[in-house]
Amino acid sequence: MSLYHPVKIGSLSLDGNIFLAPVAGYSDASFRSVCRQYGADFAYTEMVSSEALTRGSEKTEILMTRAPNEKAYAVQIFGGDSARMSDCARLVLEKTTCECIDINCGCPVPKIIKGGAGSALTREPKKLFEIASSVVKAVESSSSRKVPVTVKIRKGWDDSSITWKEAAQAALDAGVSAIAMHGRTRAQGYEGKADWDAIAELVQFVGGRIPVFGNGDVFSPEDAKALFEKTNCDGIMIARGAMGNPFLFKKIRDYLTTGKYSEVSVKDKIAAGFAELELLVQSRGEKSACLEMRKRFCAYSKGIEGGAALRKEIIAASTVGDYKKIFASI
């Protein structure tokens, strides 16, 4: 079988196996739309707080907005209380048309861990089981529709507490439809190297019962191929590698299917940035969109000649007109 191939997550069938990972503060509908345009087969929302959603936060609901060109997408939720996570899952089904609900068991941010969510669950398999099974049951008992439930874990808490096996078993026992793993510990955050060997071991441990997706250190088509070959995972998730580079998805697909890929022109890079800006303006208004696009245009500017000077101007931009002036000469 080709490394690039369709994949099934429970009842959900996807045409390909190259995904945009959930990225806090980044994978909103605008960014997911651009990634979809450039070849992402599936994408996850940034993580949605079960506490905020069940308390009626409109801001939180906006995080779950579907991009117009998304054929399928997943809403990722987080929380440390099984009853609230169960209620949250029901609300996700009511308020969205998502095709999948993912449970965050990997976020290393202290304020998330403090609430018993994210990476805290990777080292608490019993609690992970309770939360995952409560979400699975909530979806199964839903009168409106049923979607697969998946989890995303980390390799472990730190080097002295590698707990992916216990976390994966808890997820399997809870009845989830897929497991994704970021090959770093909570202590690593996003530093150091992702452990692809651990992802390969997870694939062997799961033994084909459900799909396993690998995440960590995919920044090029060559990286993607190497991750597939080393781990035999069913699909890959890309996070930081897609920032300012949504073209990576198509490049990977081309490389896996033909053995070659084309580089993207500066003109195409800038056009993608403006397409994202336009979508953000529609959803947030010009002021908020332009502030948000500072970091995103900085990412797009990497690799462009004179990028450092451009970035100095980008971080001061406040209007669409400002961005047009900055890029007019390129």
C-alpha positions as CSV (number, residue, x, y, z in Angstrom):
1,M,0.0,0.0,0.0
2,S,1.2,3.5,-0.8
3,L,2.2,5.6,2.2
4,Y,-0.4,8.1,1.2
5,H,-3.8,6.4,1.3
6,P,-7.4,6.7,2.5
7,V,-8.1,6.0,6.2
8,K,-11.2,5.2,8.3
9,I,-11.8,6.6,11.8
10,G,-14.7,4.6,13.0
11,S,-17.6,5.4,10.6
12,L,-15.7,8.4,9.1
13,S,-13.9,7.7,5.8
14,L,-11.2,10.1,4.7
15,D,-9.6,10.4,1.3
16,G,-6.1,10.7,2.6
17,N,-4.0,10.5,5.8
18,I,-2.2,13.9,6.1
19,F,-3.8,16.0,8.8
20,L,-3.5,19.5,10.3
21,A,-3.1,19.0,14.1
22,P,-5.0,21.0,16.6
23,V,-3.0,24.2,17.4
24,A,-4.1,26.5,20.2
25,G,-4.4,30.1,18.9
26,Y,-3.8,29.0,15.3
27,S,-6.0,26.3,13.8
28,D,-9.2,28.5,13.5
29,A,-11.5,28.2,10.5
30,S,-9.4,30.6,8.5
31,F,-6.2,28.7,8.8
32,R,-7.9,25.4,8.4
33,S,-9.5,26.6,5.2
34,V,-6.1,27.6,3.7
35,C,-4.6,24.3,4.8
36,R,-7.6,22.4,3.2
37,Q,-7.1,24.4,0.0
38,Y,-3.5,23.3,-0.1
39,G,-4.1,19.6,0.5
40,A,-4.8,18.9,4.2
41,D,-7.1,15.8,4.2
42,F,-8.5,16.5,7.6
43,A,-8.1,19.2,10.4
44,Y,-8.8,19.7,14.0
45,T,-10.0,22.8,15.7
46,E,-7.9,24.5,18.4
47,M,-8.8,23.0,21.8
48,V,-12.3,23.9,23.1
49,S,-12.7,24.2,26.9
50,S,-15.5,22.0,28.2
51,E,-15.9,24.4,31.2
52,A,-16.3,27.4,28.9
53,L,-18.6,25.7,26.4
54,T,-21.0,24.3,29.0
55,R,-21.2,27.7,30.6
56,G,-22.4,29.2,27.4
57,S,-19.3,31.1,26.2
58,E,-19.9,32.5,22.7
59,K,-16.2,33.1,22.2
60,T,-15.7,29.3,22.7
61,E,-18.4,28.5,20.3
62,I,-16.6,30.5,17.6
63,L,-13.6,28.2,17.9
64,M,-15.8,25.4,16.6
65,T,-16.8,27.1,13.4
66,R,-16.5,25.0,10.3
67,A,-14.4,26.3,7.4
68,P,-16.6,26.6,4.2
69,N,-14.4,24.3,2.2
70,E,-14.0,21.6,4.8
71,K,-15.3,18.2,3.7
72,A,-14.8,16.9,7.2
73,Y,-13.3,18.3,10.4
74,A,-12.9,17.4,14.1
75,V,-13.6,19.5,17.2
76,Q,-11.0,19.0,19.9
77,I,-12.2,19.3,23.5
78,F,-10.4,19.4,26.9
79,G,-11.3,19.2,30.5
80,G,-10.6,17.3,33.7
81,D,-14.2,16.4,34.7
82,S,-15.9,13.5,33.1
83,A,-19.5,14.7,33.6
84,R,-18.7,18.1,32.1
85,M,-16.8,16.5,29.2
86,S,-19.9,14.4,28.5
87,D,-22.1,17.5,28.5
88,C,-19.6,19.3,26.3
89,A,-19.6,16.4,23.8
90,R,-23.4,16.7,23.5
91,L,-23.2,20.5,23.0
92,V,-20.5,20.0,20.3
93,L,-23.0,17.7,18.4
94,E,-25.8,20.2,18.8
95,K,-23.9,23.3,17.8
96,T,-21.7,22.0,15.0
97,T,-21.7,19.6,12.0
98,C,-18.3,18.2,12.9
99,E,-17.5,14.6,11.8
100,C,-15.3,13.7,14.9
101,I,-14.7,14.7,18.5
102,D,-11.1,14.5,19.7
103,I,-10.1,14.6,23.4
104,N,-6.9,16.5,24.3
105,C,-4.7,14.4,26.6
106,G,-1.5,16.0,25.6
107,C,-1.4,19.8,26.1
108,P,1.6,20.7,28.2
109,V,0.5,24.2,29.3
110,P,0.5,24.6,33.1
111,K,-3.0,26.2,33.3
112,I,-4.5,23.3,31.4
113,I,-2.7,20.7,33.5
114,K,-3.8,22.4,36.7
115,G,-7.4,21.7,35.8
116,G,-6.6,18.0,35.4
117,A,-6.7,18.1,31.6
118,G,-4.2,17.8,28.7
119,S,-1.0,16.0,29.6
120,A,-2.2,15.4,33.2
121,L,-4.4,12.7,31.7
122,T,-1.5,10.9,30.0
123,R,-0.1,10.0,33.5
124,E,-3.6,9.3,35.0
125,P,-4.9,6.4,32.9
126,K,-7.9,5.8,35.1
127,K,-9.1,9.3,34.8
128,L,-8.3,9.3,31.0
129,F,-10.5,6.2,30.8
130,E,-13.4,7.8,32.7
131,I,-13.3,10.9,30.6
132,A,-13.0,9.1,27.2
133,S,-15.7,6.6,28.1
134,S,-18.0,9.3,29.2
135,V,-17.6,11.2,25.9
136,V,-18.0,8.0,23.9
137,K,-21.2,7.1,25.8
138,A,-22.5,10.7,25.3
139,V,-22.0,10.4,21.6
140,E,-23.5,6.9,21.4
141,S,-26.6,8.0,23.2
142,S,-27.0,11.2,21.1
143,S,-30.4,11.3,19.4
144,S,-29.1,13.7,16.7
145,R,-26.1,11.9,15.2
146,K,-23.1,9.8,16.1
147,V,-19.4,10.6,15.3
148,P,-16.2,8.8,16.2
149,V,-14.3,9.9,19.4
150,T,-10.5,10.0,19.3
151,V,-7.7,11.0,21.7
152,K,-4.4,12.7,21.3
153,I,-1.8,11.8,23.9
154,R,1.9,12.5,24.6
155,K,4.7,10.0,25.1
156,G,4.6,10.6,28.8
157,W,5.0,13.1,31.6
158,D,8.8,13.2,31.7
159,D,11.7,10.9,31.0
160,S,11.1,9.1,34.3
161,S,7.4,8.7,33.6
162,I,6.8,7.3,30.1
163,T,3.1,6.4,30.2
164,W,1.9,6.2,26.6
165,K,1.2,2.5,26.9
166,E,-1.1,2.9,29.9
167,A,-2.8,5.9,28.3
168,A,-3.3,4.1,25.1
169,Q,-4.8,1.0,26.9
170,A,-7.2,3.3,28.8
171,A,-8.3,4.9,25.5
172,L,-8.8,1.5,23.8
173,D,-10.8,0.3,26.8
174,A,-13.0,3.4,26.6
175,G,-13.8,2.6,23.0
176,V,-12.2,5.4,21.1
177,S,-11.8,5.1,17.3
178,A,-8.2,6.4,16.9
179,I,-5.2,7.5,18.9
180,A,-2.8,10.2,17.9
181,M,0.5,10.6,19.7
182,H,3.0,13.5,19.9
183,G,6.3,11.9,20.4
184,R,7.4,14.2,23.2
185,T,6.9,14.2,27.0
186,R,5.0,17.0,28.8
187,A,8.3,18.1,30.3
188,Q,9.8,18.6,26.8
189,G,7.0,20.9,25.7
190,Y,8.0,21.5,22.1
191,E,11.7,21.3,22.7
192,G,14.2,18.6,21.8
193,K,13.4,15.8,19.3
194,A,10.1,13.9,19.0
195,D,10.6,10.2,19.7
196,W,9.4,8.4,16.6
197,D,10.4,5.1,18.1
198,A,7.7,5.5,20.7
199,I,5.2,6.1,18.0
200,A,6.3,2.9,16.3
201,E,5.9,1.0,19.5
202,L,2.4,2.5,20.0
203,V,1.5,1.2,16.4
204,Q,2.7,-2.3,17.4
205,F,0.9,-2.1,20.7
206,V,-2.4,-1.1,19.2
207,G,-1.9,-3.8,16.6
208,G,-4.3,-2.5,13.9
209,R,-7.4,-2.5,16.2
210,I,-7.8,1.3,15.5
211,P,-5.7,3.8,13.5
212,V,-2.7,5.4,15.1
213,F,-1.5,8.8,13.9
214,G,2.0,10.2,14.5
215,N,2.8,13.8,15.3
216,G,6.1,15.6,15.9
217,D,8.9,17.1,13.8
218,V,7.4,17.0,10.3
219,F,8.6,20.1,8.5
220,S,9.3,18.7,5.0
221,P,8.0,16.0,2.6
222,E,11.1,14.0,3.5
223,D,10.3,14.2,7.2
224,A,6.8,12.9,6.5
225,K,8.0,10.0,4.4
226,A,10.6,9.1,7.1
227,L,7.9,9.2,9.9
228,F,5.6,6.9,7.9
229,E,8.4,4.5,7.1
230,K,9.8,4.4,10.7
231,T,6.6,4.0,12.5
232,N,4.1,2.4,10.1
233,C,1.5,4.8,11.4
234,D,-1.8,5.2,9.6
235,G,-1.6,8.9,9.2
236,I,0.4,12.0,10.3
237,M,-0.5,15.2,12.0
238,I,1.3,18.4,11.2
239,A,1.3,21.4,13.6
240,R,4.2,23.9,13.6
241,G,5.4,22.7,10.1
242,A,2.2,24.1,8.6
243,M,2.5,27.6,10.1
244,G,3.2,30.0,7.2
245,N,3.5,26.9,5.1
246,P,0.0,25.4,4.3
247,F,1.6,24.2,1.0
248,L,3.3,21.4,3.0
249,F,0.3,19.2,2.7
250,K,0.3,19.1,-1.1
251,K,4.1,18.8,-1.2
252,I,3.9,15.8,1.0
253,R,1.2,14.1,-1.0
254,D,3.0,14.8,-4.2
255,Y,6.3,13.4,-2.8
256,L,4.6,10.3,-1.4
257,T,2.8,9.5,-4.6
258,T,5.2,10.7,-7.3
259,G,8.6,10.9,-5.5
260,K,8.9,14.7,-6.3
261,Y,7.3,18.0,-5.4
262,S,7.5,21.7,-6.4
263,E,8.7,24.6,-4.3
264,V,6.2,27.4,-3.8
265,S,6.9,30.9,-5.2
266,V,7.1,34.0,-3.0
267,K,4.0,35.3,-4.9
268,D,2.0,32.2,-3.9
269,K,3.2,32.5,-0.3
270,I,2.0,36.0,0.0
271,A,-1.3,35.2,-1.8
272,A,-2.0,32.5,0.8
273,G,-1.4,34.9,3.6
274,F,-3.8,37.4,2.1
275,A,-6.4,34.7,1.6
276,E,-6.1,33.8,5.3
277,L,-6.3,37.5,6.2
278,E,-9.5,38.0,4.2
279,L,-11.2,35.0,5.9
280,L,-10.1,36.4,9.3
281,V,-11.5,39.8,8.5
282,Q,-14.9,38.2,7.6
283,S,-15.0,36.3,10.9
284,R,-13.4,38.7,13.3
285,G,-13.4,42.2,11.8
286,E,-10.5,44.1,10.4
287,K,-8.8,45.2,13.7
288,S,-8.7,41.8,15.4
289,A,-7.8,40.0,12.1
290,C,-4.9,42.3,11.4
291,L,-3.4,41.9,14.9
292,E,-3.7,38.1,14.6
293,M,-2.1,38.1,11.2
294,R,1.1,39.7,12.5
295,K,2.4,36.4,13.7
296,R,1.0,34.6,10.7
297,F,2.5,36.9,8.1
298,C,5.8,36.7,10.0
299,A,5.6,32.9,9.5
300,Y,4.8,33.4,5.8
301,S,7.7,35.7,5.4
302,K,10.3,33.1,6.4
303,G,12.5,32.2,3.5
304,I,11.7,35.4,1.6
305,E,14.7,37.5,0.8
306,G,14.7,40.5,3.1
307,G,12.4,38.7,5.5
308,A,13.9,40.2,8.6
309,A,13.2,43.7,7.4
310,L,9.7,42.7,6.4
311,R,9.0,41.3,9.8
312,K,9.8,44.6,11.4
313,E,7.1,46.2,9.4
314,I,4.7,43.3,9.8
315,I,4.7,43.5,13.6
316,A,3.4,47.1,13.3
317,A,0.7,46.5,10.8
318,S,-2.9,47.3,11.9
319,T,-5.0,47.4,8.8
320,V,-5.4,45.5,5.6
321,G,-4.0,48.5,3.8
322,D,-0.8,48.3,5.9
323,Y,-0.2,44.7,4.8
324,K,-0.8,45.7,1.2
325,K,1.8,48.4,1.4
326,I,4.3,46.1,3.1
327,F,4.1,43.5,0.4
328,A,3.5,45.8,-2.6
329,S,7.1,45.7,-3.7
330,I,7.4,41.9,-3.7
